[in-house]
Every structure is written in C-alpha cells, then in structure tokens.
Amino acid sequence: MSWSKIHKLAGVLALVLMMAYGASAVMTGSPTLDVQQAEAQSGGNIPGSPRGSLSQAEMWRAVRGGITGTVSIPNKEAGQLVQSDGDVWRAVKNGPLAQFGGIFLLVSIVVIAAFYLIRGKIRIDHGPDPQGRTIERFNAFERAVHWLTASSFIILALTGLNVSYGRYVIKPILGADAFGALTYYGKLAHNYIAFAFILGIVVMFLMWVRHNIPTLRDLKWLAVGGGLFSKGVHPEAPRFNAGQKIVFWLVVLGGASLSLSGLALMFPGDIAPWAGTFALMNKVGFDLPTTLSILQETQLSVLWHSIVGLVMIGAIIGHIYIGSLGMEGAIDAVASGQVDLNWAKEHHSLWVEEEMAKASGQQQPAE
C-alpha cells in the first residue's frame, strides 16, 4: 500500500472521528463528553443529583391534585396551593346555578304576569262593606315585625342578586367604577342588614307559629286553589289560610337556613355546618364526606345560600303580588291593619266568626 493511500485513509478516519465527536458533544452538552451512566427512574425520582426529588410533571400533578405542604404561618390551610374542588365549585356556581336561577326568576315573573292578564285583580265579590265596617287584621306590633322582615329581605335580595348577576346586567350600564362601589357598599349592607332579617324571622315565628299549624282543613283550601282561580269560590279559612301557612313556613325555615349559611360565610371557621349535616345524612343511607376544610365548608355554604335565596325570592315575588296588586283590599292588612269586613268574610270566614264571638262575649253584661 502506497503512502498516498495511507494518507488518504487517515484523513477519512480523522474526518469521521471529528464528526462523531461533534455529534456526541452536541447530544451530551459537554465538550469533555462527561456522560453519567443511565439510571432507571423509580417513583418519579430523578437520576443524578438534581435539586429536589420529583420531576416537574410529578410535582405539578401533585399540586394540581391538592397536596398540602408545610407552612410556618398559623393558617395551616395555606399549605395547599391548589384546591382542585374549587374548579368544580366555580363551574357549578357560574354555570348551572346562575343559568337555572336566572331562568327560575324570569319564569316566576312571567307566570305572575300571565295570571294577572288571565285572572285579573281578585275583587271582593260582594263589594266593600256598604257601612264601611272593618276588622283589625294585624296590630301595630305585628305590622312592624312584618315590615322589618320584608324590607330587610328586599334589600338582601337586591344586594345578593347584584353579586350574582350585577356584572352582566348593571356593570355595562354603570361602568366598572360605579359598579364596584355599588357592589362594595351593597355587600356591607347585606352583612349588617342580615341581622335585622334574623331578628324579624325569630319574632315572626314566636308571634304567629300557633296560627300556622297545618290542619286537614288546609287540604280543602288547597283542593280549590283557595278560590284564586275561580270567581265566587271562597273556601273556609282561619286567620291564616293554607297558602299563607306555606309562605310562613317557607319564610321561617328558608330564612333560618339562609341565616345559618350566611353566618357561616361571615364567620368561616367559627361556624361550619356541613360536616355535621353530612354526618346526620349518612345515618339515613348517604355516603358524604364528614371531614371538610374551612374552604370546602365555605364553598358549600355559598352554593346553598344562593339556591335557597333564589327559591325564596321567586316565592316572595308571588306573595308580594297577591298582597298588593293581585287582590283587592289585601294590602290594608299590613298597611293600616284594618281590613274590609266583606273581604275578611270571603277569605278568612272562620277567623271572622271567632273575632265576632269574642266581641259579642265581651259586650255581654256580667250577671
């Protein structure tokens, strides 16, 4: 073999070696080709000597799953960076709850409007008493309690609806700054006026509970719809008819539930109603978690507070309609407290008989 051929072969080998070295340096990232021996990963551990023991993917998967770390501050729940249940909560609150809640309120208003157009105002069939006689329906104290509860509920309803729907309805009209101020002060009013509502509910319960115990007579009233859908139909009723009893218990029980969930939102950690509630429900066949964090308690309270609030608003809209525009003479009961005698006979005949019997007994001279 001639020296020229050997020289050419050596040149080719050198070129191949240089290319191999370049490729290796690129792949290893080191000009000295310092390659650590490959090791199998186990349990997410990274081979070699990195900072930490978990890969980025494993670490963020754990964070996303709600892993709780250690913190030095008193609030130990701050050790949880991501609460995955919050995504579900937000999706329910801003999705089905907001949508169906809005639809429910609109349907309530449409039904009442349709009822008014079809049935019209419910008149006193025999007309007002020709002599102008009246009977006391509610005294001053009862009316004061009614208006305390009613006015506080209206403010709570409006400020609550603003939190749920204001950004879609009011914000485009007022602008971001005005809407922000309205919502801020509305939230303050909501928190403080809530105590007036709670007081009204408690006093109303103590004051009227004995008149609102359901009886079999209420079934007869319900069977004919209380005469609301037919002219000339006036089922017998005591001081509170079946419809009013339903409203009473809805306000008392719904108001109590609203109050408890609202207080849980105002004082998270101090009032946590859901773990105990779930424990009771589990005794009758449910399988619900009984160990809940403060955040989970708060999220459940928000959802329940919204649901009960929407149901009560829809029902109270109907109550307001019947007590004002929908029925002749009804508003007098909570305005002056004195109602027309013929109105009372048509809608609360048993109560009128009782009151007249009392008055007759008081007028009889002592023997």
C-alpha positions in Angstrom: 0.0 0.0 0.0 1.5 3.3 -1.0 1.9 6.2 1.4 -0.6 8.2 -0.6 -3.3 5.7 0.0 -2.5 5.5 3.7 -2.5 9.3 3.9 -6.0 9.5 2.3 -7.4 6.7 4.6 -6.1 8.5 7.7 -7.7 11.7 6.5 -11.1 10.0 6.1 -10.8 8.3 9.6 -9.9 11.7 11.1 -12.9 13.3 9.5 -15.2 10.5 10.7 -13.8 10.8 14.2 -14.3 14.6 14.2 -17.9 14.3 13.1 -18.6 11.6 15.7 -17.0 13.8 18.4 -19.1 16.8 17.3 -22.4 14.8 17.4 -21.5 13.4 20.8 -20.7 16.8 22.2 -24.0 18.2 20.9 -26.0 15.3 22.4 -24.2 15.3 25.8 -23.9 19.1 26.1 -20.4 18.7 27.3 -17.1 19.2 25.3 -15.4 16.6 27.6 -18.2 14.1 26.8 -18.8 13.8 30.6 -21.8 11.4 30.4 -23.4 10.0 33.6 -24.4 6.4 33.4 -28.1 6.0 32.7 -30.3 5.0 35.6 -33.9 3.8 35.7 -36.4 6.3 37.1 -38.4 4.9 40.1 -41.5 6.5 41.7 -40.9 9.8 39.9 -37.4 10.2 41.3 -34.9 11.9 39.0 -31.5 10.2 38.5 -28.4 12.1 39.3 -28.1 15.0 41.7 -30.9 17.5 40.9 -32.4 19.9 43.3 -35.5 18.1 44.7 -36.6 14.5 44.2 -39.6 14.9 41.9 -39.8 15.8 38.3 -41.6 19.0 37.2 -44.6 16.9 35.9 -44.9 14.9 39.1 -44.6 18.0 41.2 -47.3 20.0 39.4 -49.5 16.9 39.2 -49.4 16.7 43.0 -50.0 20.4 43.4 -53.0 20.2 41.0 -54.3 17.3 43.0 -54.4 19.3 46.2 -51.3 18.1 48.0 -50.8 20.0 51.3 -47.3 21.2 52.2 -45.9 22.7 55.4 -46.2 26.4 56.3 -44.9 28.4 59.2 -47.9 30.8 59.5 -50.9 30.0 61.7 -53.2 29.3 58.8 -52.1 25.7 58.0 -54.6 25.5 55.1 -52.3 28.0 53.3 -50.1 24.9 52.7 -52.4 23.8 49.9 -51.6 25.8 46.8 -54.4 24.5 44.6 -57.8 23.2 45.8 -59.0 21.2 42.8 -62.6 21.1 44.1 -62.7 24.8 43.6 -62.8 24.3 39.8 -65.9 22.2 40.2 -67.4 24.7 42.6 -66.8 27.7 40.2 -68.2 25.7 37.3 -71.4 25.0 39.1 -71.8 28.5 40.6 -71.2 30.3 37.4 -72.8 27.7 35.2 -75.9 25.7 36.0 -76.7 27.6 39.2 -76.5 31.1 37.7 -78.3 30.0 34.5 -81.2 28.0 36.1 -81.5 30.5 38.9 -82.0 33.3 36.4 -84.5 31.2 34.4 -86.4 30.4 37.5 -86.8 34.1 38.4 -87.8 35.0 34.9 -90.4 32.2 34.8 -91.8 33.3 38.2 -92.3 36.9 36.8 -93.8 35.6 33.6 -96.2 33.3 35.4 -97.4 36.1 37.7 -97.9 38.4 34.7 -99.8 35.7 32.8 -102.0 35.1 35.9 -102.8 38.8 36.1 -103.7 39.0 32.4 -105.9 36.0 32.6 -107.5 36.2 36.1 -107.2 40.0 36.6 -107.4 41.5 40.0 -109.2 39.4 42.6 -112.1 41.6 43.7 -114.3 41.4 46.7 -117.3 39.5 45.2 -119.9 41.3 47.4 -118.1 44.6 47.2 -116.7 46.6 50.1 -118.9 46.7 53.2 -121.6 49.3 52.5 -121.3 50.6 56.0 -117.5 50.8 55.8 -117.1 48.4 58.6 -113.6 47.0 59.1 -111.9 44.4 61.4 -108.4 44.5 62.8 -106.2 42.0 60.9 -102.8 42.9 62.4 -102.0 45.2 65.3 -99.2 47.7 65.2 -96.5 45.4 66.6 -97.4 42.6 64.1 -97.2 45.1 61.2 -93.8 46.4 62.5 -92.4 42.9 62.6 -93.7 42.2 59.1 -92.2 45.3 57.6 -88.9 44.8 59.4 -88.6 41.3 57.9 -90.0 42.3 54.5 -87.9 45.4 54.0 -84.7 43.7 55.2 -85.4 40.7 52.9 -85.9 43.0 49.9 -82.5 44.7 50.5 -80.8 41.4 51.0 -82.4 40.0 47.8 -81.3 43.0 45.7 -77.8 43.1 47.0 -77.5 39.3 46.7 -78.8 39.4 43.1 -76.2 42.1 42.3 -73.4 39.8 43.4 -74.7 37.0 41.2 -75.9 38.9 38.1 -74.8 42.5 38.5 -71.7 42.1 36.4 -73.8 41.1 33.5 -76.8 43.5 33.9 -75.7 46.5 35.9 -71.9 46.8 35.2 -72.4 47.5 31.4 -74.8 50.4 32.4 -73.0 52.0 35.3 -69.4 51.2 34.3 -66.8 49.4 36.2 -66.0 52.0 38.9 -69.6 52.8 39.8 -70.5 49.1 39.8 -67.5 48.4 42.0 -68.6 51.0 44.6 -72.2 49.8 44.4 -71.2 46.2 45.0 -68.8 47.1 47.8 -71.4 49.1 49.8 -74.1 46.6 48.9 -72.0 43.8 50.4 -71.6 45.8 53.6 -75.3 46.5 53.7 -76.0 42.8 53.1 -73.9 41.7 56.0 -75.4 44.2 58.6 -79.0 44.2 57.5 -78.9 40.4 57.7 -79.2 40.7 61.5 -82.4 42.7 61.2 -83.8 39.9 59.0 -82.8 37.3 61.5 -84.5 39.2 64.3 -87.6 39.5 62.2 -87.7 35.8 61.5 -87.3 34.9 65.1 -90.1 37.3 66.3 -92.4 36.3 63.5 -92.1 32.7 64.4 -92.8 33.2 68.0 -95.7 35.6 67.2 -97.5 33.5 64.5 -96.5 29.9 64.8 -99.7 28.9 66.7 -101.8 30.2 63.9 -99.8 28.3 61.2 -100.0 24.7 62.4 -101.3 22.7 59.3 -104.7 21.0 59.6 -106.9 18.8 57.5 -109.0 21.9 56.6 -106.0 23.2 54.7 -106.3 20.3 52.2 -109.8 21.5 51.3 -108.5 25.0 50.7 -105.7 23.7 48.5 -108.1 21.4 46.6 -109.9 24.5 45.2 -106.8 26.6 44.9 -108.0 28.9 47.6 -110.5 30.4 45.2 -107.7 32.2 43.4 -108.5 30.7 40.0 -112.3 30.9 40.2 -114.7 33.7 40.9 -117.2 33.2 43.7 -115.2 30.4 45.3 -114.3 31.1 48.9 -113.2 28.1 51.0 -113.4 28.4 54.8 -110.2 29.6 56.4 -109.0 30.6 59.8 -106.7 33.6 60.4 -104.1 32.2 58.1 -105.2 30.1 55.1 -103.2 27.2 53.7 -101.4 29.4 51.2 -100.3 31.8 53.9 -99.2 28.9 56.0 -97.0 27.7 53.2 -95.5 31.2 52.8 -95.0 31.4 56.6 -93.0 28.1 56.8 -91.1 28.9 53.7 -90.0 32.2 55.2 -89.2 30.7 58.6 -87.4 27.6 57.5 -85.9 29.1 54.4 -84.9 32.2 56.4 -83.3 30.1 59.1 -81.3 28.2 56.5 -80.3 31.4 54.8 -79.3 32.9 58.1 -77.2 29.9 59.1 -75.4 29.6 55.8 -74.9 33.4 55.7 -73.4 33.4 59.2 -71.1 30.6 58.1 -69.9 32.9 55.3 -69.4 35.8 57.6 -67.6 33.8 60.2 -65.7 30.9 58.4 -64.1 28.5 60.8 -66.3 29.5 63.7 -69.5 28.3 62.1 -69.1 25.1 60.0 -72.5 23.5 59.4 -71.8 21.0 56.7 -69.7 18.3 58.3 -72.3 17.8 61.0 -75.1 17.9 58.4 -73.4 15.3 56.3 -72.8 13.1 59.3 -76.6 13.1 60.1 -77.4 12.4 56.4 -75.0 9.4 56.4 -77.1 7.8 59.1 -80.0 7.5 56.7 -78.0 6.0 53.8 -76.0 8.8 52.3 -72.2 8.5 51.8 -70.9 12.0 52.2 -67.6 13.3 53.5 -67.6 14.4 57.1 -64.0 15.8 57.2 -64.2 19.2 55.4 -61.7 22.1 55.3 -62.8 25.6 56.1 -62.7 26.4 52.3 -64.9 23.4 51.5 -67.4 24.5 54.2 -67.4 28.0 52.7 -67.9 26.7 49.1 -70.9 24.6 50.2 -72.4 27.5 52.1 -72.1 29.8 49.1 -74.0 27.3 46.9 -76.7 26.6 49.4 -77.1 30.2 50.3 -77.6 31.0 46.6 -80.1 28.2 46.0 -82.3 28.9 49.0 -82.1 32.6 48.3 -83.3 32.2 44.7 -86.2 30.0 45.7 -87.3 32.4 48.4 -87.1 35.4 46.0 -89.2 33.6 43.5 -91.8 32.7 46.1 -91.9 36.2 47.7 -92.4 37.8 44.4 -95.7 35.9 44.2 -96.5 36.8 47.8 -96.0 40.5 47.1 -98.2 40.3 44.0 -101.1 38.7 45.8 -100.8 41.0 48.8 -100.8 44.2 46.7 -101.8 44.4 43.0 -103.4 41.0 42.8 -106.1 41.2 45.4 -108.4 44.0 46.3 -108.2 45.0 50.0 -105.2 42.7 50.9 -102.6 45.5 51.3 -104.7 47.1 54.1 -103.8 44.2 56.4 -100.2 45.3 56.6 -100.8 49.0 56.0 -103.4 50.2 58.4 -104.0 46.8 59.9 -107.8 47.2 59.3 -109.4 45.2 56.5 -112.8 45.5 55.0 -115.3 43.2 56.7 -116.6 41.7 53.5 -113.0 40.9 52.4 -112.4 39.2 55.7 -115.6 37.1 55.5 -114.7 35.9 52.0 -111.1 35.0 52.7 -111.0 34.2 56.4 -114.6 33.4 57.4 -113.7 31.2 60.4 -111.4 33.8 61.8 -114.2 36.5 61.4 -116.6 34.2 63.3 -114.1 33.8 66.1 -113.5 37.5 66.4 -117.2 38.4 66.3 -117.8 35.7 69.0 -115.1 37.3 71.2 -116.6 40.8 70.7 -120.1 39.5 71.4 -118.9 37.8 74.6 -117.1 41.0 75.8 -120.2 43.1 75.2 -122.5 40.8 77.2 -123.2 42.4 80.7 -121.9 40.5 83.7 -124.6 38.6 85.6 
